[in-house]
């Protein structure tokens, strides 16, 4: 069975310029994010969490509306 981090890592490498996420509002695409941008933002967030001394076994609560930042933080964790 493949883990989520391994799956994301292979997608980040394979589909760098392809759209990873599209946010749609009122039947129109509002925002699109490539796999490359998603990887860059989630790595920045992961580094920030490391600076804040969040460790692997720590419990972290994230409370955001459905948004790109929620996805970035989730992947970073």
C-alpha contacts under 8 A as a table, 3 or more apart, distances in Angstrom:
res1	aa1	res2	aa2	distance
2	X	6	X	6.48
2	X	7	X	6.50
3	X	6	X	5.26
3	X	7	X	6.13
4	X	7	X	5.01
4	X	8	X	6.03
5	X	8	X	5.15
5	X	9	X	5.97
6	X	9	X	5.01
6	X	10	X	6.21
7	X	10	X	5.32
7	X	11	X	6.26
8	X	11	X	5.02
8	X	12	X	6.02
9	X	12	X	5.11
9	X	13	X	6.38
10	X	13	X	5.18
10	X	14	X	5.99
11	X	14	X	5.07
11	X	15	X	5.57
11	X	16	X	7.52
11	X	35	X	7.25
12	X	15	X	5.76
12	X	16	X	5.45
12	X	35	X	5.28
12	X	36	X	6.16
12	X	39	X	6.46
13	X	16	X	5.78
15	X	18	X	5.25
15	X	35	X	6.26
15	X	36	X	7.86
16	X	34	X	6.61
16	X	35	X	4.93
16	X	36	X	4.66
17	X	34	X	5.63
17	X	35	X	6.36
17	X	36	X	6.27
18	X	34	X	5.35
18	X	35	X	6.25
19	X	22	X	7.20
19	X	32	X	6.43
19	X	33	X	5.63
19	X	34	X	4.21
19	X	35	X	6.21
20	X	32	X	7.53
20	X	33	X	5.74
20	X	34	X	4.96
20	X	35	X	5.00
20	X	38	X	7.49
21	X	32	X	5.69
21	X	33	X	5.28
21	X	34	X	6.94
22	X	29	X	6.50
22	X	30	X	7.41
22	X	31	X	5.73
22	X	32	X	4.45
22	X	33	X	6.57
23	X	29	X	5.82
23	X	30	X	5.50
23	X	31	X	5.14
23	X	32	X	6.40
24	X	27	X	6.01
24	X	28	X	5.31
24	X	29	X	4.37
24	X	30	X	5.31
24	X	31	X	7.21
25	X	28	X	5.42
25	X	29	X	6.42
25	X	30	X	6.08
29	X	32	X	7.32
33	X	37	X	6.20
33	X	38	X	6.47
34	X	37	X	5.22
34	X	38	X	6.16
35	X	38	X	5.01
35	X	39	X	6.06
36	X	39	X	5.16
36	X	40	X	6.21
37	X	40	X	5.03
37	X	41	X	6.08
38	X	41	X	5.29
38	X	42	X	6.01
38	X	72	X	6.86
39	X	42	X	5.25
39	X	43	X	6.00
40	X	43	X	5.21
40	X	44	X	6.27
41	X	44	X	5.12
41	X	45	X	6.24
41	X	72	X	6.43
42	X	45	X	4.99
42	X	46	X	6.02
42	X	72	X	4.83
42	X	73	X	6.47
42	X	75	X	6.02
42	X	76	X	4.85
43	X	46	X	4.93
43	X	47	X	6.15
43	X	76	X	6.28
44	X	47	X	5.15
44	X	48	X	6.27
45	X	48	X	4.99
45	X	49	X	6.22
45	X	72	X	7.18
45	X	73	X	6.39
45	X	76	X	5.80
46	X	49	X	5.07
46	X	50	X	6.22
46	X	73	X	7.67
46	X	76	X	4.55
46	X	77	X	6.55
47	X	50	X	4.99
47	X	51	X	6.21
48	X	51	X	5.01
48	X	52	X	6.26
49	X	52	X	4.96
49	X	53	X	6.32
49	X	54	X	5.40
50	X	53	X	4.87
50	X	54	X	5.45
50	X	55	X	7.09
51	X	54	X	7.56
54	X	58	X	6.39
55	X	58	X	5.37
62	X	70	X	7.43
62	X	73	X	7.87
63	X	70	X	7.93
64	X	67	X	7.16
64	X	69	X	7.80
64	X	70	X	5.95
65	X	70	X	7.37
66	X	70	X	6.59
67	X	70	X	5.37
67	X	71	X	6.78
68	X	71	X	5.19
68	X	72	X	6.18
69	X	72	X	4.97
69	X	73	X	6.05
70	X	73	X	5.29
70	X	74	X	6.04
71	X	74	X	5.04
71	X	75	X	6.15
72	X	75	X	5.29
72	X	76	X	6.08
73	X	76	X	4.94
73	X	77	X	6.12
74	X	77	X	5.25
